[in-house]
Amino acid sequence: MPKIRFENLGESYEVAPGTSVLECAIDQNLPLDHDCGGNCACTTCHIFVKSGMQNLTPMSEDEKSLLEANERLDEQSRLGCQSRVKSGEVVVQIPE
């Protein structure tokens, strides 16, 4: 079973394959903003993937375009709504 660990919250959850980081956060009442409702139309669900990037679905061109406009972008940046766990463990951090 895939696992998502929210490093800065000290929380870890097993999820079904294909679950997004945002879906997990919503299900667990974690503080991950999502102004567009998870439709890849904003960057409020921006996360940093600390490890396990290879266990996520690849970044789409739409996601890449949105992240390029975010001043906090780095090589660990993803949108929680677009980051679907395929297998293994993914460790993420929600920006402050």
mmCIF file of the C-alpha atoms, coordinates in Angstrom:
data_MODEL
# 
_entry.id   MODEL 
# 
loop_
_atom_site.group_PDB 
_atom_site.id 
_atom_site.type_symbol 
_atom_site.label_atom_id 
_atom_site.label_alt_id 
_atom_site.label_comp_id 
_atom_site.label_asym_id 
_atom_site.label_entity_id 
_atom_site.label_seq_id 
_atom_site.pdbx_PDB_ins_code 
_atom_site.Cartn_x 
_atom_site.Cartn_y 
_atom_site.Cartn_z 
_atom_site.occupancy 
_atom_site.B_iso_or_equiv 
_atom_site.pdbx_formal_charge 
_atom_site.auth_seq_id 
_atom_site.auth_comp_id 
_atom_site.auth_asym_id 
_atom_site.auth_atom_id 
_atom_site.pdbx_PDB_model_num 
ATOM 1  C CA . MET A 1 1  ? 0.000   0.000  0.000   1.00 0.00 ? 1  MET A CA 1 
ATOM 2  C CA . PRO A 1 2  ? 1.460   3.425  -0.921  1.00 0.00 ? 2  PRO A CA 1 
ATOM 3  C CA . LYS A 1 3  ? 2.181   5.840  1.916   1.00 0.00 ? 3  LYS A CA 1 
ATOM 4  C CA . ILE A 1 4  ? 2.282   9.642  2.165   1.00 0.00 ? 4  ILE A CA 1 
ATOM 5  C CA . ARG A 1 5  ? 4.250   11.184 5.001   1.00 0.00 ? 5  ARG A CA 1 
ATOM 6  C CA . PHE A 1 6  ? 3.694   14.869 5.787   1.00 0.00 ? 6  PHE A CA 1 
ATOM 7  C CA . GLU A 1 7  ? 7.134   15.602 7.206   1.00 0.00 ? 7  GLU A CA 1 
ATOM 8  C CA . ASN A 1 8  ? 6.475   18.949 8.902   1.00 0.00 ? 8  ASN A CA 1 
ATOM 9  C CA . LEU A 1 9  ? 3.205   17.720 10.431  1.00 0.00 ? 9  LEU A CA 1 
ATOM 10 C CA . GLY A 1 10 ? 4.569   14.413 11.729  1.00 0.00 ? 10 GLY A CA 1 
ATOM 11 C CA . GLU A 1 11 ? 1.717   12.510 10.071  1.00 0.00 ? 11 GLU A CA 1 
ATOM 12 C CA . SER A 1 12 ? 1.851   9.432  7.808   1.00 0.00 ? 12 SER A CA 1 
ATOM 13 C CA . TYR A 1 13 ? -0.995  7.692  5.970   1.00 0.00 ? 13 TYR A CA 1 
ATOM 14 C CA . GLU A 1 14 ? -1.430  4.615  3.813   1.00 0.00 ? 14 GLU A CA 1 
ATOM 15 C CA . VAL A 1 15 ? -3.425  5.451  0.678   1.00 0.00 ? 15 VAL A CA 1 
ATOM 16 C CA . ALA A 1 16 ? -4.848  3.621  -2.304  1.00 0.00 ? 16 ALA A CA 1 
ATOM 17 C CA . PRO A 1 17 ? -2.718  3.747  -5.468  1.00 0.00 ? 17 PRO A CA 1 
ATOM 18 C CA . GLY A 1 18 ? -3.677  6.827  -7.513  1.00 0.00 ? 18 GLY A CA 1 
ATOM 19 C CA . THR A 1 19 ? -4.582  8.958  -4.489  1.00 0.00 ? 19 THR A CA 1 
ATOM 20 C CA . SER A 1 20 ? -3.314  12.524 -4.724  1.00 0.00 ? 20 SER A CA 1 
ATOM 21 C CA . VAL A 1 21 ? -1.470  14.238 -1.898  1.00 0.00 ? 21 VAL A CA 1 
ATOM 22 C CA . LEU A 1 22 ? -4.313  16.785 -1.775  1.00 0.00 ? 22 LEU A CA 1 
ATOM 23 C CA . GLU A 1 23 ? -6.985  14.078 -1.525  1.00 0.00 ? 23 GLU A CA 1 
ATOM 24 C CA . CYS A 1 24 ? -5.111  12.518 1.391   1.00 0.00 ? 24 CYS A CA 1 
ATOM 25 C CA . ALA A 1 25 ? -4.734  15.904 3.110   1.00 0.00 ? 25 ALA A CA 1 
ATOM 26 C CA . ILE A 1 26 ? -8.450  16.654 2.708   1.00 0.00 ? 26 ILE A CA 1 
ATOM 27 C CA . ASP A 1 27 ? -9.465  13.192 3.962   1.00 0.00 ? 27 ASP A CA 1 
ATOM 28 C CA . GLN A 1 28 ? -7.274  13.663 7.050   1.00 0.00 ? 28 GLN A CA 1 
ATOM 29 C CA . ASN A 1 29 ? -8.240  17.321 7.693   1.00 0.00 ? 29 ASN A CA 1 
ATOM 30 C CA . LEU A 1 30 ? -4.668  18.520 7.172   1.00 0.00 ? 30 LEU A CA 1 
ATOM 31 C CA . PRO A 1 31 ? -3.917  22.201 6.417   1.00 0.00 ? 31 PRO A CA 1 
ATOM 32 C CA . LEU A 1 32 ? -3.222  22.090 2.660   1.00 0.00 ? 32 LEU A CA 1 
ATOM 33 C CA . ASP A 1 33 ? -4.961  24.951 0.854   1.00 0.00 ? 33 ASP A CA 1 
ATOM 34 C CA . HIS A 1 34 ? -6.811  24.209 -2.384  1.00 0.00 ? 34 HIS A CA 1 
ATOM 35 C CA . ASP A 1 35 ? -8.556  27.329 -3.678  1.00 0.00 ? 35 ASP A CA 1 
ATOM 36 C CA . CYS A 1 36 ? -9.451  25.831 -7.084  1.00 0.00 ? 36 CYS A CA 1 
ATOM 37 C CA . GLY A 1 37 ? -10.788 22.595 -5.605  1.00 0.00 ? 37 GLY A CA 1 
ATOM 38 C CA . GLY A 1 38 ? -7.943  20.485 -6.952  1.00 0.00 ? 38 GLY A CA 1 
ATOM 39 C CA . ASN A 1 39 ? -8.444  21.333 -10.619 1.00 0.00 ? 39 ASN A CA 1 
ATOM 40 C CA . CYS A 1 40 ? -4.868  22.410 -11.494 1.00 0.00 ? 40 CYS A CA 1 
ATOM 41 C CA . ALA A 1 41 ? -5.944  26.045 -11.856 1.00 0.00 ? 41 ALA A CA 1 
ATOM 42 C CA . CYS A 1 42 ? -3.903  27.661 -9.048  1.00 0.00 ? 42 CYS A CA 1 
ATOM 43 C CA . THR A 1 43 ? -0.875  26.931 -6.864  1.00 0.00 ? 43 THR A CA 1 
ATOM 44 C CA . THR A 1 44 ? -2.361  27.021 -3.376  1.00 0.00 ? 44 THR A CA 1 
ATOM 45 C CA . CYS A 1 45 ? -1.784  23.262 -2.923  1.00 0.00 ? 45 CYS A CA 1 
ATOM 46 C CA . HIS A 1 46 ? 1.943   23.679 -3.684  1.00 0.00 ? 46 HIS A CA 1 
ATOM 47 C CA . ILE A 1 47 ? 4.061   21.129 -1.807  1.00 0.00 ? 47 ILE A CA 1 
ATOM 48 C CA . PHE A 1 48 ? 7.733   20.191 -1.597  1.00 0.00 ? 48 PHE A CA 1 
ATOM 49 C CA . VAL A 1 49 ? 8.503   16.521 -2.267  1.00 0.00 ? 49 VAL A CA 1 
ATOM 50 C CA . LYS A 1 50 ? 11.364  15.652 0.095   1.00 0.00 ? 50 LYS A CA 1 
ATOM 51 C CA . SER A 1 51 ? 11.716  12.066 -1.124  1.00 0.00 ? 51 SER A CA 1 
ATOM 52 C CA . GLY A 1 52 ? 9.894   9.567  -3.300  1.00 0.00 ? 52 GLY A CA 1 
ATOM 53 C CA . MET A 1 53 ? 9.411   11.792 -6.364  1.00 0.00 ? 53 MET A CA 1 
ATOM 54 C CA . GLN A 1 54 ? 9.765   8.645  -8.502  1.00 0.00 ? 54 GLN A CA 1 
ATOM 55 C CA . ASN A 1 55 ? 6.676   7.229  -6.755  1.00 0.00 ? 55 ASN A CA 1 
ATOM 56 C CA . LEU A 1 56 ? 4.451   10.034 -8.095  1.00 0.00 ? 56 LEU A CA 1 
ATOM 57 C CA . THR A 1 57 ? 2.780   10.402 -11.454 1.00 0.00 ? 57 THR A CA 1 
ATOM 58 C CA . PRO A 1 58 ? 4.774   12.588 -13.870 1.00 0.00 ? 58 PRO A CA 1 
ATOM 59 C CA . MET A 1 59 ? 4.244   16.356 -13.979 1.00 0.00 ? 59 MET A CA 1 
ATOM 60 C CA . SER A 1 60 ? 1.871   17.556 -16.706 1.00 0.00 ? 60 SER A CA 1 
ATOM 61 C CA . GLU A 1 61 ? 2.551   20.629 -18.839 1.00 0.00 ? 61 GLU A CA 1 
ATOM 62 C CA . ASP A 1 62 ? -0.321  22.470 -17.094 1.00 0.00 ? 62 ASP A CA 1 
ATOM 63 C CA . GLU A 1 63 ? 1.190   21.786 -13.674 1.00 0.00 ? 63 GLU A CA 1 
ATOM 64 C CA . LYS A 1 64 ? 4.655   22.816 -14.871 1.00 0.00 ? 64 LYS A CA 1 
ATOM 65 C CA . SER A 1 65 ? 3.288   26.117 -16.239 1.00 0.00 ? 65 SER A CA 1 
ATOM 66 C CA . LEU A 1 66 ? 1.567   26.964 -12.964 1.00 0.00 ? 66 LEU A CA 1 
ATOM 67 C CA . LEU A 1 67 ? 4.607   26.126 -10.870 1.00 0.00 ? 67 LEU A CA 1 
ATOM 68 C CA . GLU A 1 68 ? 6.890   28.235 -13.047 1.00 0.00 ? 68 GLU A CA 1 
ATOM 69 C CA . ALA A 1 69 ? 4.821   31.280 -12.019 1.00 0.00 ? 69 ALA A CA 1 
ATOM 70 C CA . ASN A 1 70 ? 5.249   30.502 -8.289  1.00 0.00 ? 70 ASN A CA 1 
ATOM 71 C CA . GLU A 1 71 ? 8.162   32.305 -6.624  1.00 0.00 ? 71 GLU A CA 1 
ATOM 72 C CA . ARG A 1 72 ? 8.736   29.390 -4.240  1.00 0.00 ? 72 ARG A CA 1 
ATOM 73 C CA . LEU A 1 73 ? 9.440   26.957 -7.098  1.00 0.00 ? 73 LEU A CA 1 
ATOM 74 C CA . ASP A 1 74 ? 12.363  24.556 -6.807  1.00 0.00 ? 74 ASP A CA 1 
ATOM 75 C CA . GLU A 1 75 ? 13.202  21.067 -8.038  1.00 0.00 ? 75 GLU A CA 1 
ATOM 76 C CA . GLN A 1 76 ? 11.100  19.570 -5.235  1.00 0.00 ? 76 GLN A CA 1 
ATOM 77 C CA . SER A 1 77 ? 7.946   21.548 -6.075  1.00 0.00 ? 77 SER A CA 1 
ATOM 78 C CA . ARG A 1 78 ? 4.713   19.867 -7.100  1.00 0.00 ? 78 ARG A CA 1 
ATOM 79 C CA . LEU A 1 79 ? 1.014   20.606 -6.824  1.00 0.00 ? 79 LEU A CA 1 
ATOM 80 C CA . GLY A 1 80 ? -0.703  18.394 -4.281  1.00 0.00 ? 80 GLY A CA 1 
ATOM 81 C CA . CYS A 1 81 ? -3.737  17.977 -6.531  1.00 0.00 ? 81 CYS A CA 1 
ATOM 82 C CA . GLN A 1 82 ? -1.596  16.628 -9.380  1.00 0.00 ? 82 GLN A CA 1 
ATOM 83 C CA . SER A 1 83 ? 0.768   14.469 -7.310  1.00 0.00 ? 83 SER A CA 1 
ATOM 84 C CA . ARG A 1 84 ? -0.761  11.008 -7.378  1.00 0.00 ? 84 ARG A CA 1 
ATOM 85 C CA . VAL A 1 85 ? 1.058   8.244  -5.527  1.00 0.00 ? 85 VAL A CA 1 
ATOM 86 C CA . LYS A 1 86 ? 1.741   5.171  -7.662  1.00 0.00 ? 86 LYS A CA 1 
ATOM 87 C CA . SER A 1 87 ? 3.590   3.042  -5.109  1.00 0.00 ? 87 SER A CA 1 
ATOM 88 C CA . GLY A 1 88 ? 6.049   3.194  -2.242  1.00 0.00 ? 88 GLY A CA 1 
ATOM 89 C CA . GLU A 1 89 ? 6.434   6.106  0.137   1.00 0.00 ? 89 GLU A CA 1 
ATOM 90 C CA . VAL A 1 90 ? 6.355   9.808  -0.648  1.00 0.00 ? 90 VAL A CA 1 
ATOM 91 C CA . VAL A 1 91 ? 7.558   12.354 1.904   1.00 0.00 ? 91 VAL A CA 1 
ATOM 92 C CA . VAL A 1 92 ? 6.176   15.862 1.447   1.00 0.00 ? 92 VAL A CA 1 
ATOM 93 C CA . GLN A 1 93 ? 6.316   19.189 3.218   1.00 0.00 ? 93 GLN A CA 1 
ATOM 94 C CA . ILE A 1 94 ? 3.508   21.738 3.169   1.00 0.00 ? 94 ILE A CA 1 
ATOM 95 C CA . PRO A 1 95 ? 4.984   25.250 2.827   1.00 0.00 ? 95 PRO A CA 1 
ATOM 96 C CA . GLU A 1 96 ? 4.403   27.625 5.732   1.00 0.00 ? 96 GLU A CA 1 
# 
